[in-house]
């Protein structure tokens, strides 16, 4: 599924700067897997 890009979208360079601040998805047997792409929910 593709979507229309918005001017507020995070660029690759911006994402490289902030991705280390976003908790990584845990690799465990319990719990629900993350369903969203984290750059899609982060706004500058």
PQR file of N, CA, C, O and H, with PARSE charges and radii, in Angstrom:
ATOM      1  N   UNK A   1       0.846  -1.170   0.000 -0.4000 1.5000
ATOM      2  CA  UNK A   1       0.000   0.000   0.000 -0.0000 2.0000
ATOM      3  C   UNK A   1       0.896   1.239   0.000  0.5500 1.7000
ATOM      4  O   UNK A   1       1.715   1.423   0.900 -0.5500 1.4000
ATOM      5  N   UNK A   2       0.735   2.062  -0.989 -0.4000 1.5000
ATOM      6  CA  UNK A   2       1.518   3.294  -1.027 -0.0000 2.0000
ATOM      7  C   UNK A   2       0.613   4.461  -0.644  0.5500 1.7000
ATOM      8  O   UNK A   2      -0.611   4.377  -0.751 -0.5500 1.4000
ATOM      9  H   UNK A   2       0.070   1.912  -1.720  0.4000 1.0000
ATOM     10  N   UNK A   3       1.216   5.517  -0.209 -0.4000 1.5000
ATOM     11  CA  UNK A   3       0.442   6.681   0.196 -0.0000 2.0000
ATOM     12  C   UNK A   3       1.073   7.923  -0.397  0.5500 1.7000
ATOM     13  O   UNK A   3       2.217   7.908  -0.851 -0.5500 1.4000
ATOM     14  H   UNK A   3       2.209   5.586  -0.122  0.4000 1.0000
ATOM     15  N   UNK A   4       0.310   8.990  -0.384 -0.4000 1.5000
ATOM     16  CA  UNK A   4       0.768  10.272  -0.895 -0.0000 2.0000
ATOM     17  C   UNK A   4       1.810  10.855   0.067  0.5500 1.7000
ATOM     18  O   UNK A   4       1.554  10.922   1.269 -0.5500 1.4000
ATOM     19  H   UNK A   4      -0.620   9.003  -0.015  0.4000 1.0000
ATOM     20  N   UNK A   5       2.967  11.275  -0.427 -0.4000 1.5000
ATOM     21  CA  UNK A   5       3.954  11.901   0.469 -0.0000 2.0000
ATOM     22  C   UNK A   5       3.489  13.296   0.892  0.5500 1.7000
ATOM     23  O   UNK A   5       2.842  14.013   0.128 -0.5500 1.4000
ATOM     24  H   UNK A   5       3.175  11.221  -1.404  0.4000 1.0000
ATOM     25  N   UNK A   6       3.833  13.657   2.122 -0.4000 1.5000
ATOM     26  CA  UNK A   6       3.480  14.956   2.672 -0.0000 2.0000
ATOM     27  C   UNK A   6       4.745  15.774   2.927  0.5500 1.7000
ATOM     28  O   UNK A   6       5.813  15.200   3.142 -0.5500 1.4000
ATOM     29  H   UNK A   6       4.358  13.075   2.743  0.4000 1.0000
ATOM     30  N   UNK A   7       4.643  17.100   2.908 -0.4000 1.5000
ATOM     31  CA  UNK A   7       5.819  17.942   3.168 -0.0000 2.0000
ATOM     32  C   UNK A   7       6.404  17.729   4.564  0.5500 1.7000
ATOM     33  O   UNK A   7       7.579  18.015   4.791 -0.5500 1.4000
ATOM     34  H   UNK A   7       3.776  17.566   2.734  0.4000 1.0000
ATOM     35  N   UNK A   8       5.593  17.228   5.501 -0.4000 1.5000
ATOM     36  CA  UNK A   8       6.074  17.012   6.871 -0.0000 2.0000
ATOM     37  C   UNK A   8       6.729  15.646   7.059  0.5500 1.7000
ATOM     38  O   UNK A   8       7.180  15.334   8.161 -0.5500 1.4000
ATOM     39  H   UNK A   8       4.638  16.996   5.316  0.4000 1.0000
ATOM     40  N   UNK A   9       6.793  14.831   6.020 -0.4000 1.5000
ATOM     41  CA  UNK A   9       7.411  13.515   6.137 -0.0000 2.0000
ATOM     42  C   UNK A   9       8.877  13.653   6.548  0.5500 1.7000
ATOM     43  O   UNK A   9       9.561  14.601   6.161 -0.5500 1.4000
ATOM     44  H   UNK A   9       6.427  15.084   5.124  0.4000 1.0000
ATOM     45  N   UNK A  10       9.334  12.699   7.328 -0.4000 1.5000
ATOM     46  CA  UNK A  10      10.718  12.677   7.778 -0.0000 2.0000
ATOM     47  C   UNK A  10      11.601  12.204   6.621  0.5500 1.7000
ATOM     48  O   UNK A  10      11.327  11.178   5.998 -0.5500 1.4000
ATOM     49  H   UNK A  10       8.779  11.929   7.642  0.4000 1.0000
ATOM     50  N   UNK A  11      12.654  12.957   6.345 -0.4000 1.5000
ATOM     51  CA  UNK A  11      13.585  12.556   5.291 -0.0000 2.0000
ATOM     52  C   UNK A  11      14.483  11.433   5.808  0.5500 1.7000
ATOM     53  O   UNK A  11      14.525  11.176   7.012 -0.5500 1.4000
ATOM     54  H   UNK A  11      12.877  13.791   6.850  0.4000 1.0000
ATOM     55  N   UNK A  12      15.193  10.771   4.913 -0.4000 1.5000
ATOM     56  CA  UNK A  12      16.115   9.713   5.320 -0.0000 2.0000
ATOM     57  C   UNK A  12      17.196  10.261   6.241  0.5500 1.7000
ATOM     58  O   UNK A  12      17.575   9.600   7.208 -0.5500 1.4000
ATOM     59  H   UNK A  12      15.159  10.979   3.936  0.4000 1.0000
ATOM     60  N   UNK A  13      17.693  11.448   5.959 -0.4000 1.5000
ATOM     61  CA  UNK A  13      18.735  12.062   6.791 -0.0000 2.0000
ATOM     62  C   UNK A  13      18.194  12.360   8.194  0.5500 1.7000
ATOM     63  O   UNK A  13      18.883  12.131   9.187 -0.5500 1.4000
ATOM     64  H   UNK A  13      17.386  11.985   5.174  0.4000 1.0000
ATOM     65  N   UNK A  14      16.958  12.874   8.272 -0.4000 1.5000
ATOM     66  CA  UNK A  14      16.349  13.154   9.571 -0.0000 2.0000
ATOM     67  C   UNK A  14      16.120  11.857  10.350  0.5500 1.7000
ATOM     68  O   UNK A  14      16.352  11.798  11.558 -0.5500 1.4000
ATOM     69  H   UNK A  14      16.399  13.060   7.465  0.4000 1.0000
ATOM     70  N   UNK A  15      15.667  10.828   9.649 -0.4000 1.5000
ATOM     71  CA  UNK A  15      15.414   9.544  10.294 -0.0000 2.0000
ATOM     72  C   UNK A  15      16.710   8.964  10.867  0.5500 1.7000
ATOM     73  O   UNK A  15      16.702   8.407  11.965 -0.5500 1.4000
ATOM     74  H   UNK A  15      15.479  10.876   8.668  0.4000 1.0000
ATOM     75  N   UNK A  16      17.804   9.088  10.145 -0.4000 1.5000
ATOM     76  CA  UNK A  16      19.096   8.602  10.636 -0.0000 2.0000
ATOM     77  C   UNK A  16      19.477   9.272  11.951  0.5500 1.7000
ATOM     78  O   UNK A  16      20.107   8.647  12.804 -0.5500 1.4000
ATOM     79  H   UNK A  16      17.810   9.541   9.253  0.4000 1.0000
ATOM     80  N   UNK A  17      19.103  10.532  12.121 -0.4000 1.5000
ATOM     81  CA  UNK A  17      19.429  11.254  13.344 -0.0000 2.0000
ATOM     82  C   UNK A  17      18.580  10.826  14.547  0.5500 1.7000
ATOM     83  O   UNK A  17      19.063  10.842  15.679 -0.5500 1.4000
ATOM     84  H   UNK A  17      18.591  11.039  11.427  0.4000 1.0000
ATOM     85  N   UNK A  18      17.328  10.448  14.311 -0.4000 1.5000
ATOM     86  CA  UNK A  18      16.426  10.178  15.436 -0.0000 2.0000
ATOM     87  C   UNK A  18      16.107   8.702  15.665  0.5500 1.7000
ATOM     88  O   UNK A  18      15.533   8.365  16.700 -0.5500 1.4000
ATOM     89  H   UNK A  18      16.936  10.435  13.391  0.4000 1.0000
ATOM     90  N   UNK A  19      16.454   7.820  14.746 -0.4000 1.5000
ATOM     91  CA  UNK A  19      16.040   6.423  14.890 -0.0000 2.0000
ATOM     92  C   UNK A  19      16.608   5.748  16.136  0.5500 1.7000
ATOM     93  O   UNK A  19      15.997   4.815  16.656 -0.5500 1.4000
ATOM     94  H   UNK A  19      16.920   8.094  13.905  0.4000 1.0000
ATOM     95  N   UNK A  20      17.754   6.197  16.619 -0.4000 1.5000
ATOM     96  CA  UNK A  20      18.316   5.578  17.816 -0.0000 2.0000
ATOM     97  C   UNK A  20      17.512   5.940  19.076  0.5500 1.7000
ATOM     98  O   UNK A  20      17.678   5.298  20.114 -0.5500 1.4000
ATOM     99  H   UNK A  20      18.250   6.955  16.197  0.4000 1.0000
ATOM    100  N   UNK A  21      16.657   6.948  18.998 -0.4000 1.5000
ATOM    101  CA  UNK A  21      15.833   7.348  20.141 -0.0000 2.0000
ATOM    102  C   UNK A  21      14.511   6.592  20.219  0.5500 1.7000
ATOM    103  O   UNK A  21      13.803   6.678  21.222 -0.5500 1.4000
ATOM    104  H   UNK A  21      16.522   7.469  18.155  0.4000 1.0000
ATOM    105  N   UNK A  22      14.179   5.854  19.167 -0.4000 1.5000
ATOM    106  CA  UNK A  22      12.940   5.085  19.117 -0.0000 2.0000
ATOM    107  C   UNK A  22      13.235   3.688  19.648  0.5500 1.7000
ATOM    108  O   UNK A  22      14.167   3.042  19.171 -0.5500 1.4000
ATOM    109  H   UNK A  22      14.754   5.784  18.352  0.4000 1.0000
ATOM    110  N   UNK A  23      12.470   3.204  20.619 -0.4000 1.5000
ATOM    111  CA  UNK A  23      12.720   1.856  21.133 -0.0000 2.0000
ATOM    112  C   UNK A  23      12.594   0.812  20.019  0.5500 1.7000
ATOM    113  O   UNK A  23      11.660   0.850  19.218 -0.5500 1.4000
ATOM    114  H   UNK A  23      11.713   3.729  21.007  0.4000 1.0000
ATOM    115  N   UNK A  24      13.534  -0.100  19.986 -0.4000 1.5000
ATOM    116  CA  UNK A  24      13.503  -1.172  18.988 -0.0000 2.0000
ATOM    117  C   UNK A  24      12.379  -2.146  19.320  0.5500 1.7000
ATOM    118  O   UNK A  24      11.969  -2.279  20.473 -0.5500 1.4000
ATOM    119  H   UNK A  24      14.292  -0.131  20.636  0.4000 1.0000
ATOM    120  N   UNK A  25      11.896  -2.814  18.297 -0.4000 1.5000
ATOM    121  CA  UNK A  25      10.877  -3.828  18.532 -0.0000 2.0000
ATOM    122  C   UNK A  25      11.537  -5.003  19.237  0.5500 1.7000
ATOM    123  O   UNK A  25      12.595  -5.475  18.824 -0.5500 1.4000
ATOM    124  H   UNK A  25      12.229  -2.706  17.360  0.4000 1.0000
ATOM    125  N   UNK A  26      10.916  -5.456  20.279 -0.4000 1.5000
ATOM    126  CA  UNK A  26      11.490  -6.551  21.052 -0.0000 2.0000
ATOM    127  C   UNK A  26      11.281  -7.875  20.349  0.5500 1.7000
ATOM    128  O   UNK A  26      10.233  -8.124  19.754 -0.5500 1.4000
ATOM    129  H   UNK A  26      10.056  -5.072  20.615  0.4000 1.0000
ATOM    130  N   UNK A  27      12.280  -8.705  20.426 -0.4000 1.5000
ATOM    131  CA  UNK A  27      12.185 -10.031  19.834 -0.0000 2.0000
ATOM    132  C   UNK A  27      11.829 -11.018  20.938  0.5500 1.7000
ATOM    133  O   UNK A  27      12.696 -11.662  21.530 -0.5500 1.4000
ATOM    134  H   UNK A  27      13.131  -8.502  20.909  0.4000 1.0000
ATOM    135  N   UNK A  28      10.560 -11.115  21.191 -0.4000 1.5000
ATOM    136  CA  UNK A  28      10.088 -12.025  22.220 -0.0000 2.0000
ATOM    137  C   UNK A  28       8.919 -12.828  21.674  0.5500 1.7000
ATOM    138  O   UNK A  28       8.339 -12.487  20.643 -0.5500 1.4000
ATOM    139  H   UNK A  28       9.856 -10.593  20.710  0.4000 1.0000
ATOM    140  N   UNK A  29       8.595 -13.861  22.356 -0.4000 1.5000
ATOM    141  CA  UNK A  29       7.546 -14.758  21.885 -0.0000 2.0000
ATOM    142  C   UNK A  29       6.155 -14.254  22.218  0.5500 1.7000
ATOM    143  O   UNK A  29       5.177 -14.649  21.583 -0.5500 1.4000
ATOM    144  H   UNK A  29       9.066 -14.138  23.193  0.4000 1.0000
ATOM    145  N   UNK A  30       6.062 -13.382  23.212 -0.4000 1.5000
ATOM    146  CA  UNK A  30       4.758 -12.898  23.639 -0.0000 2.0000
ATOM    147  C   UNK A  30       4.539 -11.470  23.167  0.5500 1.7000
ATOM    148  O   UNK A  30       5.493 -10.738  22.902 -0.5500 1.4000
ATOM    149  H   UNK A  30       6.856 -13.060  23.728  0.4000 1.0000
ATOM    150  N   UNK A  31       3.313 -11.092  23.067 -0.4000 1.5000
ATOM    151  CA  UNK A  31       2.978  -9.728  22.694 -0.0000 2.0000
ATOM    152  C   UNK A  31       2.724  -9.579  21.207  0.5500 1.7000
ATOM    153  O   UNK A  31       3.029 -10.461  20.404 -0.5500 1.4000
ATOM    154  H   UNK A  31       2.538 -11.687  23.283  0.4000 1.0000
ATOM    155  N   UNK A  32       2.173  -8.467  20.880 -0.4000 1.5000
ATOM    156  CA  UNK A  32       1.807  -8.181  19.503 -0.0000 2.0000
ATOM    157  C   UNK A  32       2.972  -7.543  18.757  0.5500 1.7000
ATOM    158  O   UNK A  32       3.671  -6.687  19.299 -0.5500 1.4000
ATOM    159  H   UNK A  32       1.925  -7.750  21.532  0.4000 1.0000
ATOM    160  N   UNK A  33       3.174  -7.957  17.528 -0.4000 1.5000
ATOM    161  CA  UNK A  33       4.222  -7.407  16.699 -0.0000 2.0000
ATOM    162  C   UNK A  33       3.835  -5.984  16.277  0.5500 1.7000
ATOM    163  O   UNK A  33       2.661  -5.698  16.041 -0.5500 1.4000
ATOM    164  H   UNK A  33       2.607  -8.653  17.088  0.4000 1.0000
ATOM    165  N   UNK A  34       4.811  -5.114  16.186 -0.4000 1.5000
ATOM    166  CA  UNK A  34       4.564  -3.733  15.763 -0.0000 2.0000
ATOM    167  C   UNK A  34       3.983  -3.738  14.349  0.5500 1.7000
ATOM    168  O   UNK A  34       4.518  -4.389  13.452 -0.5500 1.4000
ATOM    169  H   UNK A  34       5.764  -5.346  16.378  0.4000 1.0000
ATOM    170  N   UNK A  35       2.902  -3.020  14.165 -0.4000 1.5000
ATOM    171  CA  UNK A  35       2.214  -3.013  12.875 -0.0000 2.0000
ATOM    172  C   UNK A  35       2.500  -1.773  12.045  0.5500 1.7000
ATOM    173  O   UNK A  35       2.113  -1.714  10.878 -0.5500 1.4000
ATOM    174  H   UNK A  35       2.467  -2.492  14.894  0.4000 1.0000
ATOM    175  N   UNK A  36       3.162  -0.792  12.615 -0.4000 1.5000
ATOM    176  CA  UNK A  36       3.403   0.447  11.897 -0.0000 2.0000
ATOM    177  C   UNK A  36       4.884   0.615  11.572  0.5500 1.7000
ATOM    178  O   UNK A  36       5.754   0.071  12.251 -0.5500 1.4000
ATOM    179  H   UNK A  36       3.477  -0.840  13.563  0.4000 1.0000
ATOM    180  N   UNK A  37       5.141   1.372  10.529 -0.4000 1.5000
ATOM    181  CA  UNK A  37       6.506   1.703  10.161 -0.0000 2.0000
ATOM    182  C   UNK A  37       6.850   2.969  10.945  0.5500 1.7000
ATOM    183  O   UNK A  37       6.213   4.006  10.759 -0.5500 1.4000
ATOM    184  H   UNK A  37       4.434   1.813   9.977  0.4000 1.0000
ATOM    185  N   UNK A  38       7.846   2.891  11.812 -0.4000 1.5000
ATOM    186  CA  UNK A  38       8.132   3.998  12.723 -0.0000 2.0000
ATOM    187  C   UNK A  38       8.411   5.336  12.022  0.5500 1.7000
ATOM    188  O   UNK A  38       7.964   6.364  12.530 -0.5500 1.4000
ATOM    189  H   UNK A  38       8.364   2.049  11.963  0.4000 1.0000
ATOM    190  N   UNK A  39       9.118   5.384  10.897 -0.4000 1.5000
ATOM    191  CA  UNK A  39       9.277   6.695  10.236 -0.0000 2.0000
ATOM    192  C   UNK A  39       7.937   7.307   9.816  0.5500 1.7000
ATOM    193  O   UNK A  39       7.830   8.524   9.665 -0.5500 1.4000
ATOM    194  H   UNK A  39       9.482   4.549  10.485  0.4000 1.0000
ATOM    195  N   UNK A  40       6.921   6.470   9.628 -0.4000 1.5000
ATOM    196  CA  UNK A  40       5.615   6.968   9.229 -0.0000 2.0000
ATOM    197  C   UNK A  40       4.898   7.697  10.364  0.5500 1.7000
ATOM    198  O   UNK A  40       4.031   8.533  10.107 -0.5500 1.4000
ATOM    199  H   UNK A  40       7.007   5.481   9.750  0.4000 1.0000
ATOM    200  N   UNK A  41       5.241   7.398  11.593 -0.4000 1.5000
ATOM    201  CA  UNK A  41       4.536   8.024  12.716 -0.0000 2.0000
ATOM    202  C   UNK A  41       5.306   9.158  13.355  0.5500 1.7000
ATOM    203  O   UNK A  41       4.764   9.874  14.197 -0.5500 1.4000
ATOM    204  H   UNK A  41       5.945   6.720  11.801  0.4000 1.0000
ATOM    205  N   UNK A  42       6.550   9.335  12.975 -0.4000 1.5000
ATOM    206  CA  UNK A  42       7.378  10.405  13.533 -0.0000 2.0000
ATOM    207  C   UNK A  42       7.250  11.642  12.674  0.5500 1.7000
ATOM    208  O   UNK A  42       7.414  11.578  11.455 -0.5500 1.4000
ATOM    209  H   UNK A  42       6.990   8.753  12.291  0.4000 1.0000
ATOM    210  N   UNK A  43       6.960  12.763  13.300 -0.4000 1.5000
ATOM    211  CA  UNK A  43       6.854  14.024  12.563 -0.0000 2.0000
ATOM    212  C   UNK A  43       7.952  14.959  13.056  0.5500 1.7000
ATOM    213  O   UNK A  43       8.221  15.025  14.256 -0.5500 1.4000
ATOM    214  H   UNK A  43       6.827  12.815  14.290  0.4000 1.0000
ATOM    215  N   UNK A  44       8.579  15.674  12.145 -0.4000 1.5000
ATOM    216  CA  UNK A  44       9.618  16.639  12.563 -0.0000 2.0000
ATOM    217  C   UNK A  44       9.038  17.820  13.287  0.5500 1.7000
ATOM    218  O   UNK A  44       9.776  18.715  13.700 -0.5500 1.4000
ATOM    219  H   UNK A  44       8.360  15.621  11.170  0.4000 1.0000
TER
END
